[in-house]
Amino acid sequence: MNKSIFYHAGCPVCVSAEQEIIGLIGENNVEIVHLGDQSGRIAEAENAGVQSVPALVTPTGNVLHINFGASIADVKG
């Protein structure tokens, strides 16, 4: 993986964190995945170790959970 992946669910906490992440590491260095719009990628996020959103998966595979917007179980519905 060359880029970090930022997973979120579109809540205000997530959107705020998204803007901060883009400001910190740059838009070209992060892929933004809105799990509410891209529900087919929930399993991918779970397999990467994401337990709640917003979360950033680094290029080395570390998962950084940022604040707490929703659990992955809540996102799955």
FILUM-736501 format. One record per residue: residue number from 1; z, x negated, y negated of N, C-alpha, C in turn; residue in three letters. Coordinates in steps of 0.2 Angstrom, whole numbers, padded with zeros to 4 digits. Atoms other than C-alpha are relative to their C-alpha. Layout:
BEGIN
NODE    i   n.pz   n.px   n.py  ca.pz  ca.px  ca.py   c.pz   c.px   c.py   aa
NODE  NUM      Z      X      Y      Z      X      Y      Z      X      Y  ala
...
//
This chain:
BEGIN
NODE    i   n.pz   n.px   n.py  ca.pz  ca.px  ca.py   c.pz   c.px   c.py   aa
NODE    1   0000  -0004   0006   0000   0000   0000   0000  -0005  -0006  met
NODE    2   0000   0004   0006  -0005  -0007  -0017   0004   0003  -0006  asn
NODE    3  -0003  -0004   0005   0002   0006  -0028   0007   0003   0002  lys
NODE    4  -0006  -0005  -0002   0019   0015  -0029  -0003   0007   0000  ser
NODE    5   0002  -0007   0000   0018   0033  -0025   0006   0004  -0002  ile
NODE    6  -0006  -0004   0003   0029   0045  -0035  -0001   0007   0002  phe
NODE    7   0001  -0006  -0003   0032   0061  -0026   0005   0005  -0004  tyr
NODE    8  -0005  -0005   0004   0039   0077  -0036  -0003   0007   0002  his
NODE    9   0001  -0007  -0001   0039   0095  -0036  -0001   0004  -0006  ala
NODE   10   0002  -0004   0006   0035   0100  -0054   0006   0002  -0004  gly
NODE   11  -0006  -0003   0004   0053   0104  -0060   0000  -0004  -0006  cys
NODE   12  -0001   0004   0006   0058   0098  -0077   0003  -0007   0001  pro
NODE   13  -0002   0006  -0002   0068   0084  -0069  -0005  -0005   0002  val
NODE   14   0006   0004  -0003   0053   0078  -0060  -0005  -0002  -0005  cys
NODE   15   0005   0002   0005   0041   0079  -0074   0003  -0005  -0005  val
NODE   16  -0003   0005   0004   0053   0069  -0085   0000  -0007   0003  ser
NODE   17   0000   0006  -0004   0055   0056  -0072  -0007  -0003   0001  ala
NODE   18   0007   0002   0000   0036   0055  -0070  -0002  -0003  -0006  glu
NODE   19   0002   0003   0006   0034   0051  -0088   0003  -0006  -0001  gln
NODE   20  -0004   0006   0000   0047   0038  -0087  -0003  -0006   0004  glu
NODE   21   0003   0004  -0005   0039   0030  -0072  -0006  -0003  -0002  ile
NODE   22   0007   0002   0003   0022   0030  -0080   0001  -0005  -0005  ile
NODE   23  -0001   0004   0005   0029   0022  -0095   0003  -0007   0002  gly
NODE   24  -0003   0007  -0003   0039   0008  -0085  -0005  -0004   0004  leu
NODE   25   0004   0004  -0004   0026   0003  -0073  -0008   0001  -0001  ile
NODE   26   0007  -0001   0002   0009   0010  -0080  -0003   0005   0005  gly
NODE   27   0004  -0005  -0003  -0002   0024  -0075  -0004  -0003   0006  glu
NODE   28   0005   0003  -0005  -0014   0012  -0065   0004  -0003   0006  asn
NODE   29  -0004   0003  -0005   0001   0006  -0054   0004   0005   0004  asn
NODE   30  -0004  -0005  -0003   0007   0023  -0048  -0005   0006   0002  val
NODE   31   0004  -0006  -0002  -0001   0037  -0038   0006   0006  -0001  glu
NODE   32  -0004  -0006   0001   0007   0054  -0043  -0002   0005   0005  ile
NODE   33   0001  -0005  -0005   0009   0067  -0030   0005   0006  -0001  val
NODE   34  -0004  -0006   0001   0015   0084  -0034   0000   0004   0006  his
NODE   35  -0001  -0003  -0006   0021   0091  -0018  -0001   0008   0000  leu
NODE   36   0001  -0007   0000   0020   0109  -0024  -0007   0002   0000  gly
NODE   37   0007  -0001   0000   0001   0107  -0027  -0003  -0003   0006  asp
NODE   38   0003   0004  -0005  -0002   0095  -0013   0005   0001   0006  gln
NODE   39  -0005  -0001  -0005   0009   0103   0001  -0002  -0004   0007  ser
NODE   40   0002   0004  -0006  -0001   0094   0014   0002  -0007   0001  gly
NODE   41  -0003   0007   0000   0007   0078   0009   0007  -0001   0001  arg
NODE   42  -0007   0000  -0001   0025   0083   0012   0002  -0004   0006  ile
NODE   43  -0002   0004  -0006   0025   0076   0030  -0001  -0008  -0002  ala
NODE   44   0001   0007   0002   0018   0059   0022   0006  -0002  -0003  glu
NODE   45  -0006   0002   0004   0033   0059   0010   0006  -0001   0005  ala
NODE   46  -0006   0000  -0005   0045   0063   0024   0000  -0006   0004  glu
NODE   47   0001   0006  -0004   0038   0049   0035   0001  -0006  -0004  asn
NODE   48  -0002   0006   0005   0040   0037   0020   0007  -0001  -0001  ala
NODE   49  -0007   0001   0001   0058   0041   0020   0003   0004  -0006  gly
NODE   50  -0002  -0004   0006   0058   0053   0005   0005   0006   0002  val
NODE   51  -0004  -0005  -0001   0073   0065   0006   0001   0005  -0005  gln
NODE   52  -0001  -0005   0006   0073   0073  -0011  -0005  -0003  -0005  ser
NODE   53   0004   0002   0005   0062   0073  -0026   0003   0001  -0007  val
NODE   54   0006   0005   0000   0058   0065  -0038   0002  -0006   0004  pro
NODE   55  -0001   0006  -0003   0056   0049  -0028  -0006  -0004  -0001  ala
NODE   56   0006   0005   0000   0046   0033  -0029   0000  -0004   0006  leu
NODE   57   0001   0005  -0006   0040   0024  -0014  -0004  -0006  -0003  val
NODE   58   0002   0006   0003   0037   0006  -0019  -0006  -0003   0005  thr
NODE   59   0005   0003  -0004   0022  -0005  -0012   0003  -0003   0006  pro
NODE   60  -0003   0003  -0006   0034  -0013   0000   0003   0005   0005  thr
NODE   61  -0003  -0005  -0004   0040   0004   0007   0007   0002  -0002  gly
NODE   62  -0007  -0003   0002   0057   0006  -0002  -0001   0006  -0003  asn
NODE   63   0000  -0006   0003   0061   0023  -0007   0006   0000  -0005  val
NODE   64  -0004   0000   0006   0069   0025  -0024   0001   0008  -0002  leu
NODE   65  -0001  -0007   0002   0077   0043  -0026   0003   0000  -0007  his
NODE   66  -0002   0000   0007   0078   0047  -0044   0003   0007  -0002  ile
NODE   67  -0003  -0006   0001   0090   0060  -0050   0000   0005   0006  asn
NODE   68   0000  -0005  -0005   0090   0076  -0040  -0003   0006  -0003  phe
NODE   69   0003  -0006   0002   0077   0089  -0042   0000   0005   0005  gly
NODE   70   0000  -0005  -0006   0075   0097  -0025   0000  -0004   0006  ala
NODE   71   0000   0003  -0006   0078   0092  -0007  -0007   0001   0003  ser
NODE   72   0007  -0001  -0003   0062   0090   0004   0000   0006   0004  ile
NODE   73   0000  -0007  -0004   0068   0105   0014  -0001   0006  -0005  ala
NODE   74   0001  -0005   0005   0068   0115  -0002  -0008   0000  -0002  asp
NODE   75   0007   0000   0002   0050   0109  -0006  -0004   0003   0005  val
NODE   76   0004  -0003  -0006   0044   0114   0011   0001   0008   0000  lys
NODE   77  -0001  -0007   0000   0051   0131   0008   0003   0003   0006  gly
//
